[in-house]
């Protein structure tokens, strides 16, 4: 009989269902390319192609709307309270107004690169403003705690805040900030990748097959898979799907190290401080050694595939800086933070900072700079673990991975990498 500490808790998602979503998404890319659908429309269609089958199959198979984590109970109905729902709608519309101010305030969002996102934002605004009315009336009847965050925000807007309990609003506003920051980046990037797919021929099965072209197309496809999953994740934060945000990263350090990995912050950091890529890339290094070139390229693709597989495993629930349910299937079954591990290893193989024609000291400098980038991701992992350790499911999962994961031998050599819940307990 296995030790209870080595039993990995059940994941909040299904690997099979997520894989079906991946197939549907891949077919959508083929159709987008075949019929030359514009990038913006292609971004929406590819997102729907992934989200719809996953949402329907989860609904039918697992009855996710009945999970206790949703905060819903369909065995009883609250009394219809029109006033309470109207207050919630006021809270929602006030939150949307704050998001609009956020975009108006910062020059970053005046850039033309966000044109496709603004088209999406207008569509989402209509759906949210009008769709929220029947949705709130429906959900309000079954909420265990009907006076939730939207109601609290509405009460603040109406000036009825003096004697109210506003606990939980920090997570509420931070959760909306997460979506407001990351959704534009992800959707714009998704549209850009779709543009690449339309402009390039994937000739894997043709007589004109060449590995460099295959590598470029596969790399783009892998990242496009990641982008569609995360784009869907930021849009579908709904209780009825059990994909809502439970908690948000509470620490400044957690937010800081996460944001440094994304534009516009990464653009400033990578060019001025973390320029670890030299004039030699792996392609140039191994160009004259065809077999080794192909093997090295495939290894990079495998690492990137693990990274993308980790994203797929989230289903509808991907989101930086939040807990939307603990994922224990896919590559998470074998290691903690599989996306970070595989992504960072792929950077070493792709940039080969240790290979240079500028001297040994330059190679050493590039290696040290990439190690600093690795350290940022190490800190992301640590801050995420501290946040997720408030969830008993994550503690049980991480302790099980200590015993069953593929790095359990590494933990004996470097014990600081092993999960230790005592590190994250409050004093």
C-alpha positions as CSV (number, residue, x, y, z in Angstrom):
1,X,0.0,0.0,0.0
2,X,1.5,3.4,-1.0
3,X,2.5,5.9,1.6
4,X,-0.3,8.6,1.8
5,X,2.4,11.3,1.5
6,X,3.3,9.9,-1.9
7,X,-0.2,10.0,-3.3
8,X,-0.7,12.9,-5.7
9,X,-4.1,14.6,-5.2
10,X,-6.6,14.6,-8.1
11,X,-6.1,17.5,-10.5
12,X,-8.8,20.1,-11.1
13,X,-8.5,19.5,-14.8
14,X,-8.6,16.5,-17.1
15,X,-5.6,15.7,-19.4
16,X,-7.8,13.9,-21.9
17,X,-10.3,16.8,-22.1
18,X,-7.5,19.3,-22.5
19,X,-6.0,17.1,-25.3
20,X,-9.3,17.1,-27.1
21,X,-9.3,20.9,-26.8
22,X,-5.8,20.9,-28.4
23,X,-7.0,18.8,-31.3
24,X,-9.9,21.2,-31.9
25,X,-7.6,24.2,-31.7
26,X,-5.1,22.6,-34.2
27,X,-7.9,22.0,-36.7
28,X,-9.0,25.6,-36.3
29,X,-5.5,26.7,-37.2
30,X,-5.7,24.6,-40.4
31,X,-9.0,26.2,-41.3
32,X,-7.7,29.7,-40.6
33,X,-4.8,29.1,-42.9
34,X,-6.8,27.4,-45.6
35,X,-9.4,30.2,-45.8
36,X,-7.0,33.0,-45.0
37,X,-9.0,34.3,-42.1
38,X,-7.8,37.6,-40.8
39,X,-5.6,37.4,-37.7
40,X,-8.0,39.1,-35.3
41,X,-10.9,36.8,-36.2
42,X,-8.5,33.8,-36.3
43,X,-7.4,34.7,-32.7
44,X,-11.0,34.6,-31.5
45,X,-11.9,31.4,-33.5
46,X,-8.9,29.5,-32.3
47,X,-9.7,30.5,-28.7
48,X,-13.3,29.3,-29.1
49,X,-12.1,26.1,-30.7
50,X,-10.1,25.3,-27.6
51,X,-12.5,26.6,-24.9
52,X,-15.8,25.3,-26.1
53,X,-15.1,21.5,-26.2
54,X,-13.1,21.8,-22.9
55,X,-16.0,23.7,-21.2
56,X,-18.7,21.4,-22.5
57,X,-16.8,18.2,-21.7
58,X,-15.9,19.3,-18.2
59,X,-19.6,20.3,-17.7
60,X,-20.9,16.9,-18.9
61,X,-18.2,14.7,-17.4
62,X,-17.3,16.3,-14.1
63,X,-20.2,18.6,-13.4
64,X,-17.7,21.3,-12.5
65,X,-20.4,23.7,-11.6
66,X,-21.3,21.5,-8.6
67,X,-17.8,21.6,-7.1
68,X,-17.7,23.1,-3.6
69,X,-14.9,25.4,-4.8
70,X,-17.3,27.3,-7.0
71,X,-19.1,28.7,-3.9
72,X,-22.4,27.6,-5.5
73,X,-25.0,25.2,-4.1
74,X,-27.7,24.1,-6.5
75,X,-29.7,22.3,-3.8
76,X,-31.3,25.5,-2.6
77,X,-32.2,28.9,-4.0
78,X,-31.7,32.3,-2.5
79,X,-34.7,34.5,-2.5
80,X,-34.7,36.7,-5.6
81,X,-33.2,40.0,-4.6
82,X,-33.3,42.4,-7.5
83,X,-31.7,45.2,-5.5
84,X,-28.7,43.0,-4.6
85,X,-28.2,42.0,-8.2
86,X,-28.3,45.6,-9.3
87,X,-25.7,46.5,-6.7
88,X,-23.5,43.8,-8.1
89,X,-23.9,45.1,-11.6
90,X,-22.9,48.5,-10.4
91,X,-19.9,47.0,-8.8
92,X,-19.0,45.2,-12.1
93,X,-19.4,48.3,-14.2
94,X,-17.4,50.4,-11.8
95,X,-14.6,47.8,-12.0
96,X,-14.7,48.0,-15.8
97,X,-14.4,51.8,-15.6
98,X,-11.3,51.4,-13.4
99,X,-9.8,49.1,-16.1
100,X,-10.6,51.6,-18.7
101,X,-8.8,54.3,-16.6
102,X,-5.8,51.9,-16.3
103,X,-5.5,51.6,-20.1
104,X,-6.0,55.3,-20.6
105,X,-3.4,56.3,-18.0
106,X,-0.4,54.4,-19.3
107,X,1.2,55.3,-22.6
108,X,2.1,51.7,-23.3
109,X,-1.5,51.0,-24.4
110,X,-1.4,53.9,-26.9
111,X,0.8,51.8,-29.1
112,X,-0.5,50.5,-32.4
113,X,0.6,47.0,-31.5
114,X,-2.6,46.7,-29.4
115,X,-5.0,47.4,-32.3
116,X,-6.3,43.8,-32.3
117,X,-6.8,43.9,-28.6
118,X,-8.9,47.0,-28.7
119,X,-11.2,45.3,-31.2
120,X,-11.4,42.3,-28.8
121,X,-12.0,44.7,-25.8
122,X,-15.0,46.3,-27.5
123,X,-16.5,42.9,-28.2
124,X,-15.8,41.7,-24.6
125,X,-17.3,44.9,-23.2
126,X,-20.6,44.4,-25.0
127,X,-20.7,40.7,-23.9
128,X,-19.9,41.5,-20.3
129,X,-22.2,44.6,-19.9
130,X,-25.2,42.8,-21.4
131,X,-24.4,39.2,-20.6
132,X,-23.7,39.9,-17.0
133,X,-27.3,40.8,-16.4
134,X,-28.8,37.3,-16.8
135,X,-25.7,35.7,-15.5
136,X,-25.7,37.6,-12.2
137,X,-29.5,37.0,-11.8
138,X,-28.8,33.2,-12.3
139,X,-25.7,32.9,-10.2
140,X,-27.1,35.1,-7.3
141,X,-29.8,32.5,-6.6
142,X,-27.3,29.8,-5.9
143,X,-24.4,31.6,-4.3
144,X,-23.6,30.3,-0.8
145,X,-22.5,33.9,0.0
146,X,-24.5,36.1,-2.3
147,X,-23.0,39.3,-1.0
148,X,-19.7,38.7,-2.7
149,X,-17.0,41.0,-4.1
150,X,-19.1,42.7,-6.8
151,X,-21.8,43.5,-4.3
152,X,-19.2,45.0,-2.0
153,X,-17.7,47.1,-4.7
154,X,-21.2,48.3,-5.6
155,X,-21.9,49.3,-2.0
156,X,-18.7,51.4,-2.0
157,X,-19.8,53.1,-5.2
158,X,-23.2,53.9,-3.7
159,X,-21.5,55.3,-0.6
160,X,-22.9,52.5,1.7
161,X,-19.6,51.3,2.9
162,X,-19.3,52.5,6.5
163,X,-20.6,49.4,8.2
164,X,-19.8,46.8,5.6
165,X,-17.2,43.9,5.6
166,X,-14.9,44.4,2.7
167,X,-12.6,41.4,3.2
168,X,-11.6,39.8,0.0
169,X,-11.6,42.9,-2.1
170,X,-7.8,42.9,-2.3
171,X,-7.8,39.6,-4.2
172,X,-10.8,40.9,-6.3
173,X,-9.0,44.0,-7.6
174,X,-5.6,42.3,-8.0
175,X,-7.4,39.5,-10.0
176,X,-8.8,42.1,-12.4
177,X,-5.4,43.8,-12.6
178,X,-3.8,40.4,-13.6
179,X,-6.4,40.1,-16.4
180,X,-6.0,43.7,-17.5
181,X,-2.3,43.4,-17.8
182,X,-1.8,40.0,-19.3
183,X,-4.8,39.6,-21.7
184,X,-3.6,42.3,-24.1
185,X,-0.1,40.8,-24.3
186,X,-1.4,37.3,-24.9
187,X,-4.0,38.1,-27.4
188,X,-1.8,40.4,-29.5
189,X,0.9,37.7,-29.5
190,X,-1.6,35.0,-30.5
191,X,-2.7,37.1,-33.5
192,X,0.9,37.6,-34.5
193,X,1.6,33.9,-34.3
194,X,-1.5,33.2,-36.4
195,X,-0.1,35.6,-39.0
196,X,3.2,33.6,-39.1
197,X,1.2,30.3,-39.6
198,X,-0.7,31.8,-42.5
199,X,2.5,33.2,-44.1
200,X,4.6,30.0,-43.9
201,X,4.2,26.5,-45.3
202,X,4.4,23.6,-42.9
203,X,6.1,21.1,-45.3
204,X,6.9,18.3,-42.9
205,X,5.4,15.6,-45.2
206,X,6.5,17.1,-48.5
207,X,9.6,16.2,-50.6
208,X,10.9,19.7,-49.9
209,X,11.2,19.1,-46.1
210,X,14.0,20.9,-44.4
211,X,14.7,20.9,-40.7
212,X,15.3,24.7,-40.3
213,X,11.8,25.4,-41.7
214,X,10.3,22.5,-39.7
215,X,11.9,23.9,-36.5
216,X,10.6,27.4,-37.1
217,X,7.1,26.2,-37.8
218,X,7.0,23.8,-34.9
219,X,8.4,26.5,-32.5
220,X,5.7,28.9,-33.6
221,X,3.0,26.2,-33.3
222,X,4.2,25.3,-29.8
223,X,4.1,28.9,-28.6
224,X,0.7,29.4,-30.3
225,X,-0.7,26.5,-28.3
226,X,0.6,28.2,-25.1
227,X,-0.8,31.6,-26.2
228,X,-4.3,30.3,-26.9
229,X,-4.5,28.5,-23.6
230,X,-3.4,31.5,-21.6
231,X,-5.6,33.9,-23.6
232,X,-8.7,31.7,-22.9
233,X,-7.6,31.4,-19.3
234,X,-7.6,35.2,-18.7
235,X,-11.0,35.6,-20.3
236,X,-12.9,32.8,-18.7
237,X,-12.8,33.4,-15.0
238,X,-16.3,32.2,-14.2
239,X,-17.6,30.5,-11.1
240,X,-20.1,28.4,-13.2
241,X,-17.1,26.8,-14.9
242,X,-15.1,26.5,-11.6
243,X,-12.4,28.6,-13.4
244,X,-12.7,31.7,-11.2
245,X,-9.8,33.2,-9.3
246,X,-9.6,31.9,-5.7
247,X,-6.6,33.9,-4.5
248,X,-4.0,36.3,-5.9
249,X,-0.3,36.5,-5.2
250,X,-0.2,38.8,-2.2
251,X,3.5,39.8,-2.1
252,X,5.3,42.6,-3.9
253,X,8.2,40.3,-4.7
254,X,5.9,37.8,-6.4
255,X,4.5,40.5,-8.6
256,X,7.9,42.0,-9.3
257,X,9.6,38.9,-10.5
258,X,6.6,37.8,-12.6
259,X,6.2,41.1,-14.4
260,X,9.9,41.3,-15.2
261,X,9.4,38.3,-17.5
262,X,6.9,40.1,-19.7
263,X,6.8,43.2,-21.9
264,X,7.3,46.1,-21.6
265,X,9.5,45.3,-18.6
266,X,11.4,42.4,-20.2
267,X,12.3,44.6,-23.2
268,X,14.2,47.0,-20.9
269,X,15.8,44.3,-18.8
270,X,16.9,42.0,-21.6
271,X,18.6,44.7,-23.7
272,X,20.2,46.6,-20.9
273,X,21.0,44.0,-18.2
274,X,20.4,40.4,-19.4
275,X,21.8,40.3,-22.9
276,X,23.0,36.7,-22.6
277,X,22.8,35.8,-26.3
278,X,26.0,36.3,-28.3
279,X,26.7,36.2,-32.0
280,X,26.7,32.4,-32.0
281,X,23.3,30.6,-31.9
282,X,23.0,26.9,-31.8
283,X,22.1,26.9,-35.6
284,X,25.3,28.6,-36.5
285,X,27.3,26.5,-34.1
286,X,26.0,23.1,-35.5
287,X,25.2,24.1,-39.1
288,X,28.0,22.0,-40.5
289,X,27.2,18.9,-38.4
290,X,23.8,17.9,-39.8
291,X,22.9,15.0,-37.6
292,X,23.9,16.8,-34.4
293,X,22.1,19.9,-35.7
294,X,18.9,17.9,-36.0
295,X,19.3,16.1,-32.7
296,X,20.0,19.4,-30.8
297,X,17.0,21.0,-32.5
298,X,14.7,18.2,-31.6
299,X,15.8,18.4,-28.0
300,X,14.9,22.1,-27.9
301,X,11.5,21.3,-29.4
302,X,10.9,18.6,-26.8
303,X,11.7,21.1,-24.0
304,X,9.4,23.6,-25.5
305,X,6.7,21.0,-25.9
306,X,6.9,20.2,-22.2
307,X,6.5,23.9,-21.5
308,X,3.4,24.0,-23.8
309,X,2.1,20.8,-22.3
310,X,2.2,22.4,-18.9
311,X,0.0,25.2,-20.2
312,X,-2.5,22.8,-21.8
313,X,-2.8,21.0,-18.5
314,X,-4.5,24.1,-17.1
315,X,-7.4,23.8,-19.4
316,X,-9.5,26.9,-18.9
317,X,-7.7,27.9,-15.7
318,X,-4.3,29.4,-16.7
319,X,-3.4,32.6,-15.1
320,X,-0.2,34.1,-13.7
321,X,-0.1,35.2,-10.1
322,X,-3.3,33.4,-9.1
323,X,-4.7,30.2,-7.7
324,X,-7.5,28.9,-9.8
325,X,-7.3,25.3,-8.7
326,X,-4.3,23.0,-8.3
327,X,-3.0,21.2,-11.4
328,X,-1.5,17.8,-10.8
329,X,-1.7,16.0,-14.2
330,X,0.3,16.3,-17.3
331,X,4.0,17.2,-16.7
332,X,3.0,18.4,-13.2
333,X,2.7,14.7,-12.3
334,X,6.5,14.4,-12.7
335,X,7.9,17.7,-11.4
336,X,7.0,21.0,-9.8
337,X,7.1,24.0,-12.2
338,X,7.6,22.0,-15.4
339,X,7.1,25.1,-17.6
340,X,9.8,27.0,-15.8
341,X,12.2,24.1,-15.8
342,X,11.8,23.2,-19.5
343,X,11.7,26.8,-20.7
344,X,14.9,27.7,-18.9
345,X,16.7,24.6,-20.1
346,X,15.6,25.4,-23.7
347,X,17.2,28.9,-23.4
348,X,20.5,27.3,-22.6
349,X,20.3,25.0,-25.6
350,X,19.0,27.7,-28.0
351,X,21.4,30.5,-27.0
352,X,24.4,28.4,-26.2
353,X,26.0,31.2,-24.2
354,X,29.0,29.1,-23.6
355,X,29.9,29.1,-27.3
356,X,31.3,32.3,-28.6
357,X,34.0,33.7,-30.9
358,X,34.6,36.7,-28.7
359,X,36.7,35.0,-26.1
360,X,36.3,33.0,-22.9
361,X,35.4,35.9,-20.7
362,X,32.6,36.9,-23.0
363,X,31.3,33.3,-22.9
364,X,31.5,33.4,-19.1
365,X,29.6,36.7,-19.0
366,X,26.8,35.4,-21.1
367,X,26.5,32.3,-18.9
368,X,26.3,34.4,-15.8
369,X,23.7,36.7,-17.3
370,X,21.5,33.7,-18.3
371,X,22.0,32.3,-14.7
372,X,20.5,35.6,-13.5
373,X,17.5,35.1,-15.7
374,X,17.2,31.6,-14.3
375,X,17.3,33.1,-10.9
376,X,14.3,35.3,-11.7
377,X,12.4,32.2,-12.6
378,X,13.6,30.4,-9.5
379,X,12.2,33.3,-7.4
380,X,8.9,33.1,-9.4
381,X,8.7,29.5,-8.4
382,X,9.4,30.2,-4.7
383,X,6.9,33.1,-4.5
384,X,4.3,31.0,-6.2
385,X,4.9,28.1,-3.8
386,X,4.5,30.4,-0.9
387,X,1.2,31.7,-2.2
388,X,-0.1,28.2,-3.2
389,X,1.0,26.7,0.1
390,X,-2.1,28.3,1.6
391,X,-4.1,25.7,-0.4
392,X,-3.9,22.2,1.3
393,X,-4.2,20.5,-2.1
394,X,-1.0,22.1,-3.2
395,X,0.9,21.2,0.0
396,X,-0.2,17.6,-0.5
397,X,0.8,17.7,-4.1
398,X,4.2,19.2,-3.6
399,X,5.0,16.8,-0.7
400,X,4.0,13.8,-3.0
401,X,6.3,15.1,-5.8
402,X,9.2,15.2,-3.3
403,X,8.9,11.4,-3.1
404,X,7.7,10.5,-6.6
405,X,9.0,13.3,-8.9
406,X,11.8,12.8,-11.4
407,X,14.1,15.1,-9.4
408,X,13.9,13.3,-6.1
409,X,17.6,12.3,-6.4
410,X,18.5,15.9,-7.1
411,X,16.8,16.9,-3.9
412,X,19.3,14.8,-2.0
413,X,22.2,16.7,-3.6
414,X,20.5,20.1,-3.4
415,X,17.9,20.0,-0.6
416,X,17.0,23.7,-1.0
417,X,15.1,22.7,-4.2
418,X,12.9,20.3,-2.2
419,X,9.5,21.5,-1.2
420,X,9.3,22.4,2.5
421,X,6.0,23.7,3.7
422,X,7.6,24.9,6.9
423,X,9.4,27.6,4.9
424,X,6.1,29.2,4.1
425,X,4.4,29.1,7.5
426,X,3.6,32.4,9.1
427,X,5.7,33.3,12.1
